Amino acid sequence: MLYEAVEQAVFAARPRVVVLDDRLTALAVLRRYLDAEEPSFMRLVRGLWRAQAAAVTPKMAEWALSIRDLPAALADEWFALAVEFWEEKLGPEVGKAAQAAGDRTARRVNETRKQAFTFDPTGAAIVRWMTESGAELIRELSATQTAGINALLHHQVFMGITSPAQAAQMIKPMVGLLRREVSAVARYWMELTAQGMAVTKIETATAKYAAYLHRTRAERIARTELANAYNHGQLESMRQAQEAGYLTNVEKTWETADDERTCDECDTLGGETVGMDENFSNGLESPTAHPGCRCSVTYRAVRR
């Protein structure tokens, strides 16, 4: 009894104002998580693109040649594959990132008082965010991919193509790329053609270039989606802790890497502090602010 009384007194005497992490710690924790999890997420994203590329059959390519546009049937198949990959592969990885952040935040909250707060990854708010996040990613991937392939179909490099098999061979490596990336590969194809290179060698060279662009885009998507999920997991964990009465008067501060790679948008946000349920000046509850964003959030609260 005496030991318990002393222990409770020690906790009661601890400072009531709680700062869960300093800026450098918050950024380092996020960076370590991304370094560990990005490669597997990248493989899943590229796996989606391979599955979608496999749907580009000579018959589909012949249809695309005849209308000089992406066939609706192919667009629908790509969309269905994206939904399937989200539900079975990408979504669980995003959920894992949110839970990892939520659980870590719960442990940090518990260090401030002698009670056990547990993050609930099935809470209504986090489930709603997961649903909205998945729908947004699927829409973004589908829209950018459609725009990219349509740009190819209207590009000068495609005008002389009449063979469905060759058309399919040209379209497949472009699946998953943005419009500007597709245009870059198409220009490279034209340059090699102008040099008199054989078609088979051109296909090999442009496929390698497209593969490089796929890797960089997959990395960008993985970093953005996982960082977004990790930051949101922290946010929801703090919100649950506040709603459960463990903390009160929670404030959050936008933290940037503050180095030469920090963009102007994030540099402006760095150090901005708002209330728990308020948005930052960019209209967001938490990072990420843009693709590839490396920002995090620190939290300050009063222990009850």
VENRA-V294376 format. One record per pair of residues at least 24 apart in sequence whose ideal C-beta (glycine too) atoms are under 6 Angstrom apart, sorted by the first residue. I is the first residue (numbers start at 1). J is the second residue. Records with the same first field share a line. If there is no record, write none. Layout:
I = J, J
This chain:
11 = 114
16 = 302, 303
18 = 112, 301, 303
19 = 300
20 = 108, 299
21 = 298
23 = 255, 298
26 = 255, 296, 298
27 = 296
30 = 230, 296
33 = 230
34 = 223, 226
37 = 226
38 = 222, 223
41 = 93, 222
42 = 218, 219, 222
44 = 89, 90
45 = 218, 221
46 = 218
48 = 85
49 = 175, 176
51 = 81
52 = 78, 81, 175
53 = 172, 175
56 = 168, 171, 172
58 = 164, 165, 168
61 = 164, 167, 168
62 = 164
64 = 153
65 = 167
68 = 153
70 = 146, 149, 150
75 = 146
79 = 142
82 = 138, 141, 142
83 = 138
86 = 134, 138
91 = 134
94 = 225, 229
97 = 226, 229, 230
98 = 229, 232, 233
101 = 230, 233, 234
102 = 233, 237
105 = 234, 237
106 = 237
109 = 241, 246
112 = 303
113 = 303
117 = 241, 246
119 = 237
125 = 236
126 = 236
129 = 232
144 = 178
147 = 179
148 = 177, 178, 179, 182
151 = 179, 182, 183
152 = 182
155 = 186
157 = 186, 189, 190
173 = 207, 210
176 = 214
177 = 213
181 = 213
185 = 209, 210
220 = 291, 292
223 = 292
224 = 288, 291
227 = 288
228 = 288
231 = 286, 287
232 = 286
235 = 286
238 = 299
247 = 301
248 = 302, 304
249 = 302
250 = 276, 301
251 = 300
252 = 297, 299
253 = 298
254 = 280
255 = 296, 298
256 = 295
257 = 294
265 = 289
266 = 295
